Amino acid sequence: LQDSGLSWASPGCSQLLAAVQRKGKKAQQVVFFESNGLRHREFALREEPGTNVTLLAWNVPSDLLAVALREEGGTDKVQLWHRCNYHWYLKHEIQYPNQSIRAIKFNEERSYEFYVLLKGMNWYEYQVQWDPSATLPKDDQCPAFVVDGCSLNITPLEKALI
């Protein structure tokens, strides 16, 4: 495990600890540990080999994890990963060219509002929201759509066993 990028989830989330693990020279993943030390799932980051994780931050319900990354070229960025049905989805990425991220903090009262503090005491405030679509196609296929990074995952629910 790396020495940067450790963060405890809120007490209502069975006390998960998020950490960053390198897999070989190229791949990194965010791994989760329960308070008893047992490993509990992970997800792979989709970054170039020279990118380092600098910070991890949870929102209060612990379904949104902000991952701060620093690329070799000097660009810092924040990725927002959302957990749903035991899977992590990359929902958004915000880039800060030639600026350094110092801290990320989620609002404790508004779970999907967060602040990014940059070097020089500049800060940004963001609020994220996504809602499921209730639009059904005319051929009754009932697909479900989920955005994950640059891809759109489609599940044909008329064929799913529920």
N, C-alpha and C positions, 0 to 999 in steps of 0.2 A: 504494500500500500504506500501511496505517496504521503508526504508530510503535510501537504496543503489539501484543502477541500474535504474537511470533515464537518458534518452538521447533524445535530439531533433533531428528529421530528418532534412535533408537539406532543404533550402527554396523552392526548386523546387518540394517538395512533400507535399504541403498543410500543412506544419508545424505540423507533427505528433509528439507527445510525447510518447515515449515508457517507460513503468514502469513495475515493477514486483508486482504481487498480490498473496498472499497466499490464498488458498482455503481449509479451514480446517487445520488439522495438517500435512497432507501429500502432498497435491498437490500445485504446483505453476504454474502460467501462466504469460506470457508477454501480457500486455494489452496496447492499443493505445488510445490516446486522441487527438482530434482535438484542434486547438488553441482556439475555442469557448467553450471548456470544454466537448463536447460530446464524449462519448466513441465510438471508431471505431474499432471493431473486437479485436481478441486475439488469442493466441495459447498456448497450454499446454506444459510445459516442461516435459520431460520423465525421471525425476531424482528420486533418493532415498529421503526419507523425510528429512534427515540431510544435504542435499546439499543447499548451499546458493548462490544466484546470487550476484556477486561483482561488475560487470561492464556491461554496454551495449554500443555498438558503431555502428554507421551507416556508410555505404559508401555514396559517393556523390549522386548517383541516388536514394538512399534510397530503394533499392530492396534487400540489403544484410545487415543483422543485426548480429553482433558478440556478443555472450553472454558469459561472463566469469563466471565460477562456481567454488566453493570451496567445495569439499567433506569433510565429517567428518574425513576421514583418512589422510587428508593433501594433497590430490592431487588436483591441480588446472587444469582447462581445459577451452578451448575455443570451443564453438559450433557456426557454421556458419549456419544461417537460411536464406533461400532465398524466396522472395515473388514472386508469379506468379499467375495471375488470382484470386486475392483476397484470396490466400491460402499460408500458410507458410510451407516450406519443410526443414527438417534438412538435410543439404548437407554434412557436415564434422565435425569431432571432433578431436581436438589436445589436448593431455594430457601432463602435466608437473608434474610428481611425485616429491614430496618434494620441490617444488618451488612455490613461490607466484607471481601471476600476478599483476603488478602495473598499467599498462596502455595498452590500445589497440588503435591504430590510423590507419585509412585508408588513403591511399595516395589520395590527392585531384585531381591529374592529371590522375592517373591510378586507376580506380574505384575498381578493383578486386585485388589490392595489399594492404597488411596491415602489420603492425608491432606490435609485442607483446613485451612489456618491462617487465622483471622479476626483482624480488628483487636482489640487487647486481649489478644492471645496465647491466645485460645480456639482449640482445634483439635478436629477430628472425624476419626475413622478409619472408613473404609468398605471393605467387601469385596464385589465384584460377581461374579455367576456366572449364566450361563444355559446351559441344556442343550437340545439338540433333542429333540423328542417322537418316540417310536417308535410312536405309535398310528396304526393304519390304519383308514379307514372300511370299512364292510361292502360298499360297491359298487365297490371296487377302483379308485377314481379317483386315489389316491396324491397328494393335494395336499401342497405344502410351504408352511409358514407362516413369515413373518418379520415381527417387530414393528419399525416404523419411526416413532418418535414416537407420535402418537395413532392411527396407522393400522396395519392388519394387511394385509400383502401376501400374496396367495394365488396360488400357481402350480400349475396342474393338470398334474402330471408325466406323466399318461397321454397327454397331447397334445404334450408337449415333444419336440423332436428332440435326442437326445443322441449 
